[in-house]
Every structure is written in C-alpha cells, then in structure tokens.
Amino acid sequence: MHTADWTVLIAYLGGTVLMGILLGKLVKNSADLFSAGGESPWWASGLSAFMTMFSANTFVVWGSIAFGLGLVAVMINLMYGVAALLAGYFIASKWKGMGIATPAEYVRLRFGKGALHFYTWSMMVLRVIGTAAALYALAKILVALMPLGEGNPLRDPETGNLSLRYAILIFGSIVVLYTMIGGLWAVLMTDVLQFIILNLAVLFVVPLALGRVGGVSGFIADAPEGFFNLVNEAEGYTVFFLVGWAAIHFFMIGAEWAFVQRYLCVPTKKDARKSTYLFGILYLVSPILWLLPPMIYQVIDPGADPEQAYILSCKAVLPIGMVGLMLAAMFSATASMVSSQLNVFSGVLTNDIYKPLAKKTDSSSMVKAGRFFTIFLGALLIFIALEIEKFGQVKDLIISITSLMVVPLLAPSIWGLFSRRINGRAVWITGLSGFAIGAIIRFGFGENGWFESMTTANDWVVANASFLKTFVGVIFPVMVLGAIEIMSRGESEGWKAIAALTKQEDEAEHQRSTGSNPIAAKVVAWCLAVCSLMMFSLIAVNDSNSTVVLSIFGAILAVISGVILFVCRKSAATQLSQ
C-alpha cells in the first residue's frame, strides 16, 4: 500500500469515531441511544438496514461465487430485495404501530418473560459469535493488504504485514467506541456515509475493470460458458433454492431485532414502510454493481484465488489512495453489521433485563447502563474474535446449532403480529421442535453423522440437502405455528396487551411531530465534503490518467454533500414559515 492509501484509511477510520462523538450530543436518554428518539429520517433508516445486511462475506463469499459462477451470485443477492419489499408491505408498519421501545419489549408483552429470556440469550449467542467471526474474517482479509516496515510495533514478523490480533483490536475498538458514544444515531449515520463511499468506490471499479477486458462486448465474449445463467443446478443454486432463500430472509428482515430497530427509529408507520421499500429496491438494483468486479476479474485472471478476486480486481484498476478508500469501505461493510448488533442487544440488556432490576432508572443512569453494556458486549465480541482460531470445531458447532434456531425463533414473532390466538407456548414449541429436527438433519446424516450407517436414508438426505434446509428453515416452523393456531382458542393475554398499546400509539402518533432530526444529515454532508477534499488532494500523488477518476469522484461527493445541505436548509426554512 502507498502512503496515500494509509493516510486515506486512517483518516476515514478517525472520521467515523469523530462522527460518533458529534452525534453523541443528540443522546439525552435511552430512547435516543437505542431508537434515535424516533426521529431518524426514513432514508437513513433504509440505507442503514441495507448496510446491516453487508459484511466481509459480501466481498469474500459472494465475490468468490460471482468469480466462479457469474450471475448466480447476483440472483442470490436479489432475493434480499424481494424479501425486504415483502417485509415492508406486510410487517414494517406493524412494528412501528405498537409504540414499543425495543423488539424485546414486544416479545415480553406478547409471549411473556420466559419467551423473552429464551429469545434474548439464544439470539445473543448466535449474533455475538457470528459477528465475532465476521470481524475475524474482515481482519484476516485486510491485513494481507497492509504491509508494515521493520521495527513497527504493529507488524507481524512472520508476514511483514499488520498483525491480525492488532487489526482485530483496532477495528473492533473503533466500532465499539462510536457505537457506545453516539448510539443508534452513530450507527445510522455512519451507515449512510459508508453506503455512499462504498457504492461510489465500486462504481468506479466497474468501468475501469471493463476497460481492461475490452469493454462489455469483450467481457461477454471471453466469459466462461454458462457464466450468465441465472441458476446453477449442478451447484445446488436452483429456483427452489432462490425461493427458499427469499423466504428465510423475509423472516429475518421482518423479525430480526437489528432490522426491527430500523422500523422503530423513524417517526411514523409510513416512514417505516418507506425505509424498508428503499432497502428492498436498492437490493434489486445494486447487486449487479458490486458483483461485477469479481465477475470481470474472471476474464482478467481465471486462475486467481476466488476469495481474493474482489480485492485483486480493485487493486488492479484503482488509483493511489482509492485502494485505501476501498479497504475503508470493506471495513465499513462489516462495521455496519457489528455496530447494529452491539446497539440492539445493549438496548435489550438495558431496557428489558437491567431496567426491571435497577433501583435508579432516570435518563442519565439508563444512558450510562446502555453504554456499559455496549462496551461489555464489544469487549466480549473482540475477545471471541481474537480467540476464534482456538475454538476450532467448537465455534463451528455453536454456529451450526444456533443457526438452526433462527427462523424457528423469528417465525412466532411475525405470526404473533397477526394472530390473536397464539401465546408463549408457541415460541417454545416452534423453537425447540425446529431445533430438534434441524439438529437431526444437520448432525444425523452425511459423513460421520449419527445415522450414517442407515445407508438408504443417509443417501436420500444428502441428495436432498437443499430441499431439507428450506423445509427445516421455513416450511416446518410455519406448519407448527399453523397447527398451534388451529388448536388454540380465544384471544391470548399477550394479544390484548399489544392491542391496548397499539391503540395508545395510534392516538399519540396523531399528536406528536412527524418530522425527523436534520442535524445528523448535516454531519453526514460535512463528512462527505471532507472526503471530497481528500479525493482532490490525491491528484498530487497520482499520474495524469488517474486525475480524471479522482476529479470525478471528488466532484460527485461534493455535489452529494451540497444537495444534502441544501435540502436541510430548505426543510428548516419551510418549518420556520409554518
């Protein structure tokens, strides 16, 4: 990496911390810390949800599939868009309309305290370990691109690059710091900044990479056979797989707490729907943009490591300084997921576990408790990421077991939004039965499975693995809930509690202001202006061929910054005149 790349990367990381500090001034109580006081603009919520779906896997896993199989990777990612649009139409406004502060509050009221603890600890184990694994994967990718000189205390003597342990500590601490100080405001606004930088950086990689292979026509002509097929049955990516993938993510986007938080942080039910529609539309149009670089690199270097294809394509075409920006964007993708999980679970621990037990529950005490839990979860996450190689098969076992419970856990939450009958028993029955069936399928069959000796059954399960994953993940939980619905009688007490709360929220929504807070948007605008100046300054260390790219990039950032500031000023003037 060139010195300019290091400068850009460090400036970007420092800027995210500074943004968190500035947005920390908006945090006056726990509602500000965990739901942005219900004042987030709908577009910020939508962009944040979009970025929450990102992680290092976007570049490594999907990048490698795009490199090897082409458009199949794009089709898989398009299913997120389908799922988000369905969640926006059916579910988003339901969450906002209840007037709850956290998704855990809904679980407690609708299903009881036992279900709350079952949900909280199960989901926390899954998300903390999964997020730690993502942080580890991100650090492992980035350190390979970060050589350091001899004598540098952060240098790994074996590789000559930034030490993996130091990378995890630095990257993890940055995310914990801005999330702890700025709360959900910092999460939302850093996500918006990251969205703009990431997509603009990729937007410049695509035409530059196409130029290396003779344009669109050269890319199409030299691509492998079947590269533009929408499905690949040989690899298991069938139409049935895509439908199942969309269904699973409908439950995730509709009930996963990090996404529910995005529905709760906006002013109105209409805003909740709009934010989710934005999320969905972006996922219908953007996957082709981000996955083109590794697809094009298949033509440039067919023998490359698929997992490195994304990074290699960026390094091959980007000018000095923008490689550092791309690394920052890759950090941002995982940082978004990490900060979202930290904020939502620290909110649950503060409002739904700590608050009922605490003697002091004033605003100041709750904010301090929230920040403590953010630091605690962040430290735990960093520790797991540092030691994840030592866990080995134990880590994989925990992730496998807990991942079996995701949809069986989430499905009752969505069902409970519409059904008057089901109660807390539905959570336990669906969750535990889904886990039991999933464990049998996951660990009972295949190589070294419990029932490997049952040859006929074992062969059938292995041959139909894709169908069975969808069955266990989607169809079975819905069947169980349907049976519980039929056998239940009368309205559950949980439904009555939610109905009463929803009625109060309907009355309150008509009386309170429906405007969003413009301060956060101004912070994003000025951060973009600084990024624009940074791009123009990089012209000094690049050749004439790169000057055009940097000038265009800087100009676009300046225009976006100016538009945001203009809209904020116009909105403020309109409110004053009313």
Secondary structure, DSSP 8 states (H G I E B T S, - for coil): --HHHHHHHHHHHHHHHHHHHHHGGG--SHHHHHHGGG---HHHHHHHHHHHT--HHHHHHHHHHHHHHTHHHHHHHHHHHHHHHHHHHHTHHHHHTTT-SSHHHHHHHHH-HHHHHHHHHHHHHHHHHHHHHHHHHHHHHHHTT-B--TT-TTB-TTTSBB-HHHHHHHHHHHHHHHHHHHHHHHHHHHHHHHHHHHHHHHHHHHHHHHHHTTHHHHHHHHS-TTTT-S-BGGGTB-HHHHHHHHHHHHHHHHH-HHHHHHHHSSSSHHHHHHHHHHHHHHHHHSHHHHHHHHHHHHHH-TTS-GGGHHHHHHHHH--TTHHHHHHHHHHHHHHHHHHHHHHHHHHHIIIIIITTT-S--SHHHHHHHHHHHHHHHHHHHHHHHHHHHHHTHHHHHHHHHHHTTHHHHHHHHHHHHH-SS--HHHHHHHHHHHHHHHHHHHHHSSTT-TTTT-HHHHHHHHHTHHHHHHIIIIIHHHHHHHHHHHH--S--HHHHHHHHHHHHHHHHHHHS-----SHHHHHHHHHHHHHHHHHHHGGGGS-HHHHHHHHHHHHHHHHHHHHHHHHHHHHHHHHHH-
